Amino acid sequence: MDCEVLAGPNEQNELVPSMKRIEEDYDKCPENCSADKAFGTGPNLEAMEARGINFYTPVESSTPQEGHSAQRDDPRQPVPENEWPKLPRNNRKKLDKPCCVYDAATDRYYCPLGQEMPYRETKKSEDKEVRVYACPCCAGCPLAQECLDPKAKRGRTVSRDDYEPARERMAAKMATAEGQKTYHQRMHIAETPFAIIKGLLEVRRFLLRGLAKVRTEWRWVCTAYNLKKLIAAVRAVRTESGPRGIAMAR
């Protein structure tokens, strides 16, 4: 339905433009769309919601999902000590961000021990603003060694940007059985064309130079792939229709 050649590696920036092109060509947006983790950016999540597209992509959200050891009805209550080993760790083997629970009503986080982490400051991060929440005192905390970086001079902090609500909604959707079932179809749908183009059509490199010429070449390749699918579909219809269907098709 759409294809493009990029001059750089940031393919996640092409999701929304692709949806726009499809809408222009077919007078409607796709109802569903799945993409790998790289496409789960805040701007993409909000743009897909705004267009009414049922989007599926893995995201990292700071909100603990159902069954998470940090999830509790009252975040002011501490996580039971016997649940501490189950709290998720990051790649530095420290307690990860989802261990802290955000309360929208009071605009603050609560650490695994139920301590308040109020808003401290707003920082600029690339093209967005990030709100920073901090625990006022981590001294004497039994989880401090597992929570704080050894070089930390202040208490534990957690950051939150304007896209976090969209990530939370996506994380909740991806945690459902329907979300997992739908997303698991992505691998076959997205990767099969590349396997056929490389393996059967034997297209493994472009023959032309220059972005404009390569784009033209890629459109010819995608057209050939679509024709191959069309021929297979016609063959399937003829097979199901029987001799009469073959005569009529001819």
C-alpha positions as a Markdown table, in Angstrom:
| # | Residue | x | y | z |
|---|---|---|---|---|
| 1 | Met | 0.0 | 0.0 | 0.0 |
| 2 | Asp | 2.9 | 2.3 | 0.6 |
| 3 | Cys | 6.7 | 2.2 | 0.2 |
| 4 | Glu | 9.6 | 4.6 | 0.6 |
| 5 | Val | 13.4 | 4.7 | 0.5 |
| 6 | Leu | 15.1 | 6.6 | 3.4 |
| 7 | Ala | 18.4 | 8.4 | 3.3 |
| 8 | Gly | 19.0 | 7.7 | 7.0 |
| 9 | Pro | 18.3 | 5.1 | 9.7 |
| 10 | Asn | 15.5 | 6.9 | 11.5 |
| 11 | Glu | 12.6 | 4.9 | 10.0 |
| 12 | Gln | 10.4 | 5.6 | 13.0 |
| 13 | Asn | 9.9 | 9.1 | 11.7 |
| 14 | Glu | 8.3 | 7.8 | 8.6 |
| 15 | Leu | 5.3 | 6.1 | 10.2 |
| 16 | Val | 3.0 | 9.2 | 10.2 |
| 17 | Pro | 4.0 | 10.3 | 6.7 |
| 18 | Ser | 3.3 | 6.8 | 5.5 |
| 19 | Met | -0.2 | 6.9 | 7.0 |
| 20 | Lys | -0.8 | 10.3 | 5.3 |
| 21 | Arg | 0.2 | 8.9 | 1.9 |
| 22 | Ile | -2.1 | 5.9 | 2.3 |
| 23 | Glu | -5.0 | 8.2 | 3.2 |
| 24 | Glu | -4.3 | 10.3 | 0.2 |
| 25 | Asp | -4.2 | 7.3 | -2.1 |
| 26 | Tyr | -7.1 | 5.4 | -0.7 |
| 27 | Asp | -9.3 | 8.1 | 0.8 |
| 28 | Lys | -9.1 | 6.4 | 4.2 |
| 29 | Cys | -6.6 | 5.5 | 6.9 |
| 30 | Pro | -5.8 | 1.9 | 7.8 |
| 31 | Glu | -8.0 | 0.7 | 10.6 |
| 32 | Asn | -5.1 | -1.2 | 12.3 |
| 33 | Cys | -1.3 | -0.9 | 12.2 |
| 34 | Ser | 1.5 | -2.8 | 14.0 |
| 35 | Ala | 5.1 | -1.8 | 14.2 |
| 36 | Asp | 8.2 | -2.9 | 16.1 |
| 37 | Lys | 9.5 | -1.2 | 19.2 |
| 38 | Ala | 11.4 | 1.5 | 17.4 |
| 39 | Phe | 8.1 | 3.1 | 16.3 |
| 40 | Gly | 6.7 | 3.4 | 19.8 |
| 41 | Thr | 7.7 | 7.0 | 20.2 |
| 42 | Gly | 5.5 | 9.6 | 21.9 |
| 43 | Pro | 4.8 | 11.6 | 18.8 |
| 44 | Asn | 3.8 | 8.5 | 16.9 |
| 45 | Leu | 1.5 | 7.2 | 19.7 |
| 46 | Glu | -0.3 | 10.5 | 19.8 |
| 47 | Ala | -0.5 | 10.9 | 16.0 |
| 48 | Met | -2.0 | 7.4 | 15.6 |
| 49 | Glu | -4.6 | 8.0 | 18.3 |
| 50 | Ala | -5.5 | 11.3 | 16.7 |
| 51 | Arg | -6.1 | 9.6 | 13.3 |
| 52 | Gly | -8.2 | 6.9 | 14.9 |
| 53 | Ile | -5.8 | 4.1 | 13.9 |
| 54 | Asn | -5.8 | 1.0 | 16.2 |
| 55 | Phe | -2.0 | 1.0 | 16.7 |
| 56 | Tyr | 0.1 | -1.8 | 18.3 |
| 57 | Thr | 3.7 | -1.4 | 19.3 |
| 58 | Pro | 5.8 | -2.4 | 22.4 |
| 59 | Val | 6.5 | 0.5 | 24.7 |
| 60 | Glu | 8.3 | 1.2 | 27.9 |
| 61 | Ser | 5.9 | 2.7 | 30.4 |
| 62 | Ser | 6.6 | 3.8 | 33.9 |
| 63 | Thr | 3.2 | 2.5 | 35.1 |
| 64 | Pro | 3.3 | -1.0 | 36.6 |
| 65 | Gln | 0.7 | -3.3 | 34.9 |
| 66 | Glu | -1.7 | -5.8 | 36.6 |
| 67 | Gly | 0.2 | -8.5 | 38.4 |
| 68 | His | 3.3 | -6.3 | 38.8 |
| 69 | Ser | 4.7 | -6.5 | 42.3 |
| 70 | Ala | 4.7 | -2.7 | 42.6 |
| 71 | Gln | 1.0 | -2.4 | 41.6 |
| 72 | Arg | -1.2 | -1.8 | 44.7 |
| 73 | Asp | -4.5 | -0.1 | 45.5 |
| 74 | Asp | -2.9 | 2.5 | 47.8 |
| 75 | Pro | 0.6 | 3.5 | 46.5 |
| 76 | Arg | 1.2 | 5.1 | 50.0 |
| 77 | Gln | 1.4 | 1.6 | 51.4 |
| 78 | Pro | 4.8 | -0.2 | 51.0 |
| 79 | Val | 5.4 | -3.2 | 48.8 |
| 80 | Pro | 5.6 | -6.2 | 51.2 |
| 81 | Glu | 9.2 | -7.2 | 51.9 |
| 82 | Asn | 8.7 | -10.7 | 50.5 |
| 83 | Glu | 7.8 | -9.1 | 47.2 |
| 84 | Trp | 11.0 | -7.0 | 47.0 |
| 85 | Pro | 13.0 | -9.6 | 45.0 |
| 86 | Lys | 10.2 | -9.5 | 42.3 |
| 87 | Leu | 10.6 | -5.8 | 41.7 |
| 88 | Pro | 12.0 | -5.3 | 38.2 |
| 89 | Arg | 15.6 | -4.2 | 37.7 |
| 90 | Asn | 17.1 | -2.1 | 34.9 |
| 91 | Asn | 20.3 | -2.9 | 33.0 |
| 92 | Arg | 22.4 | -1.6 | 35.9 |
| 93 | Lys | 20.6 | -4.1 | 38.2 |
| 94 | Lys | 18.9 | -1.2 | 40.1 |
| 95 | Leu | 15.2 | -0.9 | 40.7 |
| 96 | Asp | 13.6 | 0.1 | 37.5 |
| 97 | Lys | 11.3 | 3.1 | 36.9 |
| 98 | Pro | 8.0 | 1.1 | 37.0 |
| 99 | Cys | 8.7 | 0.3 | 40.6 |
| 100 | Cys | 7.4 | 3.8 | 41.3 |
| 101 | Val | 3.7 | 4.5 | 41.0 |
| 102 | Tyr | 2.3 | 7.8 | 39.7 |
| 103 | Asp | -0.8 | 9.4 | 41.2 |
| 104 | Ala | -2.3 | 11.8 | 38.7 |
| 105 | Ala | -4.6 | 13.4 | 41.4 |
| 106 | Thr | -1.7 | 14.7 | 43.4 |
| 107 | Asp | 0.9 | 14.8 | 40.6 |
| 108 | Arg | 3.5 | 12.8 | 42.4 |
| 109 | Tyr | 5.1 | 9.4 | 42.4 |
| 110 | Tyr | 5.4 | 6.9 | 45.3 |
| 111 | Cys | 8.4 | 4.7 | 45.7 |
| 112 | Pro | 8.1 | 1.0 | 46.6 |
| 113 | Leu | 8.2 | 1.9 | 50.3 |
| 114 | Gly | 5.3 | 4.3 | 49.8 |
| 115 | Gln | 7.4 | 7.4 | 50.2 |
| 116 | Glu | 6.2 | 10.5 | 48.4 |
| 117 | Met | 8.2 | 11.7 | 45.4 |
| 118 | Pro | 6.8 | 15.2 | 44.6 |
| 119 | Tyr | 7.6 | 17.3 | 41.5 |
| 120 | Arg | 11.0 | 18.9 | 41.7 |
| 121 | Glu | 11.8 | 20.6 | 38.4 |
| 122 | Thr | 11.3 | 20.7 | 34.6 |
| 123 | Lys | 14.2 | 19.9 | 32.3 |
| 124 | Lys | 14.6 | 20.2 | 28.6 |
| 125 | Ser | 15.3 | 17.0 | 26.8 |
| 126 | Glu | 15.9 | 17.2 | 23.1 |
| 127 | Asp | 12.6 | 18.7 | 21.7 |
| 128 | Lys | 10.5 | 18.0 | 24.8 |
| 129 | Glu | 10.1 | 19.0 | 28.4 |
| 130 | Val | 10.5 | 16.4 | 31.1 |
| 131 | Arg | 9.1 | 16.8 | 34.6 |
| 132 | Val | 11.4 | 15.4 | 37.3 |
| 133 | Tyr | 10.0 | 13.9 | 40.6 |
| 134 | Ala | 12.3 | 13.1 | 43.5 |
| 135 | Cys | 12.3 | 11.4 | 46.9 |
| 136 | Pro | 13.2 | 14.1 | 49.4 |
| 137 | Cys | 15.2 | 11.7 | 51.6 |
| 138 | Cys | 16.5 | 8.2 | 50.9 |
| 139 | Ala | 18.8 | 8.0 | 53.9 |
| 140 | Gly | 18.2 | 4.9 | 55.9 |
| 141 | Cys | 15.9 | 3.3 | 53.3 |
| 142 | Pro | 16.4 | -0.5 | 53.3 |
| 143 | Leu | 16.1 | -0.5 | 49.5 |
| 144 | Ala | 18.6 | 2.4 | 48.9 |
| 145 | Gln | 21.4 | 0.1 | 47.9 |
| 146 | Glu | 19.2 | -1.6 | 45.2 |
| 147 | Cys | 17.5 | 1.7 | 44.2 |
| 148 | Leu | 20.2 | 4.4 | 44.0 |
| 149 | Asp | 23.2 | 4.6 | 41.8 |
| 150 | Pro | 26.5 | 4.5 | 43.8 |
| 151 | Lys | 27.5 | 7.9 | 42.4 |
| 152 | Ala | 24.1 | 9.5 | 43.3 |
| 153 | Lys | 24.5 | 12.6 | 45.4 |
| 154 | Arg | 20.7 | 13.1 | 45.9 |
| 155 | Gly | 17.7 | 10.9 | 46.3 |
| 156 | Arg | 16.0 | 8.8 | 43.7 |
| 157 | Thr | 14.4 | 10.7 | 40.8 |
| 158 | Val | 11.8 | 9.7 | 38.2 |
| 159 | Ser | 11.1 | 11.6 | 35.0 |
| 160 | Arg | 7.9 | 12.0 | 33.1 |
| 161 | Asp | 7.1 | 13.8 | 29.8 |
| 162 | Asp | 3.9 | 14.8 | 28.1 |
| 163 | Tyr | 3.7 | 11.5 | 26.1 |
| 164 | Glu | 3.6 | 9.3 | 29.2 |
| 165 | Pro | -0.2 | 9.0 | 29.3 |
| 166 | Ala | -0.1 | 7.7 | 25.7 |
| 167 | Arg | 2.6 | 5.1 | 26.6 |
| 168 | Glu | 0.5 | 4.0 | 29.6 |
| 169 | Arg | -2.5 | 3.4 | 27.3 |
| 170 | Met | -0.4 | 1.5 | 24.8 |
| 171 | Ala | 1.3 | -0.6 | 27.5 |
| 172 | Ala | -2.2 | -1.5 | 28.9 |
| 173 | Lys | -3.4 | -2.5 | 25.4 |
| 174 | Met | -0.3 | -4.5 | 24.6 |
| 175 | Ala | -0.7 | -6.4 | 27.9 |
| 176 | Thr | -4.1 | -7.8 | 26.9 |
| 177 | Ala | -4.5 | -11.2 | 25.1 |
| 178 | Glu | -6.0 | -9.4 | 22.1 |
| 179 | Gly | -3.1 | -7.0 | 21.9 |
| 180 | Gln | -0.5 | -9.8 | 22.1 |
| 181 | Lys | -2.4 | -11.9 | 19.5 |
| 182 | Thr | -2.7 | -8.9 | 17.1 |
| 183 | Tyr | 0.9 | -7.9 | 17.5 |
| 184 | His | 2.2 | -11.4 | 16.9 |
| 185 | Gln | 0.9 | -11.2 | 13.4 |
| 186 | Arg | 3.3 | -8.4 | 12.6 |
| 187 | Met | 6.3 | -10.6 | 12.0 |
| 188 | His | 4.7 | -12.6 | 9.3 |
| 189 | Ile | 3.0 | -9.6 | 7.6 |
| 190 | Ala | 6.0 | -7.3 | 7.8 |
| 191 | Glu | 8.9 | -9.6 | 7.1 |
| 192 | Thr | 7.4 | -12.0 | 4.5 |
| 193 | Pro | 7.6 | -9.4 | 1.7 |
| 194 | Phe | 11.3 | -8.9 | 2.3 |
| 195 | Ala | 11.9 | -12.7 | 2.3 |
| 196 | Ile | 10.1 | -13.0 | -1.1 |
| 197 | Ile | 11.8 | -10.0 | -2.6 |
| 198 | Lys | 15.2 | -11.1 | -1.6 |
| 199 | Gly | 14.8 | -14.9 | -1.9 |
| 200 | Leu | 12.4 | -15.3 | -4.9 |
| 201 | Leu | 12.8 | -12.1 | -6.8 |
| 202 | Glu | 16.5 | -12.1 | -6.0 |
| 203 | Val | 16.6 | -8.4 | -5.3 |
| 204 | Arg | 19.4 | -7.9 | -2.8 |
| 205 | Arg | 20.9 | -4.5 | -3.8 |
| 206 | Phe | 19.9 | -1.5 | -5.8 |
| 207 | Leu | 21.4 | -1.1 | -9.3 |
| 208 | Leu | 20.9 | 2.7 | -9.6 |
| 209 | Arg | 22.5 | 5.6 | -7.7 |
| 210 | Gly | 20.8 | 8.7 | -6.2 |
| 211 | Leu | 17.8 | 8.7 | -3.9 |
| 212 | Ala | 15.3 | 9.7 | -6.7 |
| 213 | Lys | 16.4 | 6.8 | -9.0 |
| 214 | Val | 16.6 | 4.3 | -6.1 |
| 215 | Arg | 13.0 | 5.3 | -5.1 |
| 216 | Thr | 11.8 | 4.6 | -8.6 |
| 217 | Glu | 13.6 | 1.2 | -8.7 |
| 218 | Trp | 12.1 | 0.3 | -5.3 |
| 219 | Arg | 8.6 | 1.1 | -6.6 |
| 220 | Trp | 9.1 | -1.2 | -9.5 |
| 221 | Val | 10.2 | -3.9 | -7.1 |
| 222 | Cys | 7.2 | -3.4 | -4.9 |
| 223 | Thr | 4.9 | -3.4 | -7.9 |
| 224 | Ala | 6.4 | -6.8 | -9.0 |
| 225 | Tyr | 5.8 | -8.1 | -5.5 |
| 226 | Asn | 2.2 | -7.0 | -5.6 |
| 227 | Leu | 1.7 | -8.6 | -9.1 |
| 228 | Lys | 3.0 | -11.8 | -7.7 |
| 229 | Lys | 0.5 | -11.7 | -4.9 |
| 230 | Leu | -2.3 | -10.8 | -7.4 |
| 231 | Ile | -1.4 | -13.8 | -9.6 |
| 232 | Ala | -1.5 | -16.1 | -6.6 |
| 233 | Ala | -4.9 | -14.7 | -5.5 |
| 234 | Val | -6.4 | -15.2 | -9.0 |
| 235 | Arg | -5.0 | -18.8 | -9.1 |
| 236 | Ala | -6.6 | -19.5 | -5.7 |
| 237 | Val | -10.0 | -18.2 | -6.9 |
| 238 | Arg | -9.8 | -20.3 | -10.1 |
| 239 | Thr | -8.9 | -23.4 | -8.0 |
| 240 | Glu | -11.9 | -22.9 | -5.6 |
| 241 | Ser | -14.3 | -22.1 | -8.5 |
| 242 | Gly | -13.5 | -25.3 | -10.4 |
| 243 | Pro | -13.7 | -25.9 | -14.2 |
| 244 | Arg | -16.6 | -23.5 | -14.7 |
| 245 | Gly | -14.8 | -20.8 | -12.8 |
| 246 | Ile | -11.7 | -21.3 | -14.9 |
| 247 | Ala | -13.7 | -20.9 | -18.1 |
| 248 | Met | -15.4 | -17.8 | -16.9 |
| 249 | Ala | -12.1 | -16.3 | -15.7 |
| 250 | Arg | -10.6 | -16.8 | -19.1 |
